Amino acid sequence: MSARVLIGAALVTVWVTTGGNFIAFKIALEDFPPVLMMALRLSLAGLLLVAAAHIVSAARPSTSQLARGALAGILLLALGQGGIV
């Protein structure tokens, strides 16, 4: 594939993903509280990242790396995005 086709496909993917998020959030926030919706969204993103790492055979993180990552995630959820909602 040429570079133009790949760039066009990437732009369309970003447009559809971004537009789809706004529609999904509008529908979901009618049924779920904002903090629960945020937690579900971040959990899904984490699962997708774990799946992607498994597909490319990335090295598994150590226990201390997982603990630091969990602490950072909790702080970001509680103080960062949670403070906005």
C-alpha positions in Angstrom: 0.0 0.0 0.0 1.1 3.5 -0.7 1.8 6.0 2.0 -1.2 8.1 0.9 -3.6 5.2 1.4 -2.1 4.4 4.8 -2.4 8.1 5.9 -6.0 8.3 4.7 -6.9 5.0 6.5 -5.3 6.3 9.7 -7.2 9.6 9.5 -10.5 7.8 8.9 -9.8 5.5 11.8 -9.2 8.5 14.1 -12.3 10.3 12.9 -14.5 7.2 13.4 -13.0 6.3 16.8 -13.3 9.9 18.1 -16.9 10.4 16.7 -17.9 7.0 18.0 -16.6 7.9 21.5 -18.8 11.0 21.7 -21.9 9.0 20.7 -21.1 6.1 23.0 -20.5 8.5 26.0 -23.7 10.4 25.3 -25.7 7.1 25.4 -23.8 5.5 28.3 -24.0 8.5 30.6 -27.7 8.3 30.5 -27.5 4.8 32.1 -24.2 4.9 34.1 -22.8 7.4 36.6 -19.8 9.3 35.2 -17.2 7.7 37.6 -18.4 4.2 36.7 -18.3 5.0 33.0 -14.7 6.3 33.4 -13.7 3.2 35.3 -15.2 0.9 32.7 -13.4 2.9 29.9 -10.0 2.7 31.6 -10.4 -1.0 32.4 -11.2 -1.7 28.8 -8.2 0.3 27.7 -6.0 -1.7 30.1 -7.3 -5.0 28.8 -6.7 -4.0 25.2 -3.1 -3.0 26.1 -2.5 -6.4 27.8 -3.9 -8.2 24.8 -1.7 -6.1 22.4 1.4 -6.9 24.6 0.5 -10.6 24.5 0.2 -10.5 20.7 3.6 -9.0 20.2 5.2 -11.2 22.9 6.3 -8.3 25.1 8.0 -9.1 28.3 5.7 -9.4 31.3 6.1 -6.6 33.9 7.6 -7.4 37.3 5.6 -7.3 40.5 7.1 -3.9 41.5 6.3 -2.5 38.0 2.7 -3.7 38.4 2.4 -2.2 41.8 3.8 1.2 40.7 1.5 1.2 37.7 -1.5 0.4 39.8 -0.6 3.2 42.2 -0.2 5.6 39.3 -3.5 4.5 37.8 -5.4 4.9 41.1 -3.9 8.4 41.6 -4.8 9.4 38.1 -8.3 8.1 38.5 -8.9 9.7 41.9 -7.0 12.9 41.5 -6.8 13.5 37.8 -9.9 12.6 35.9 -12.0 11.9 39.0 -11.4 15.4 40.2 -12.9 16.7 37.0 -16.1 14.7 37.3 
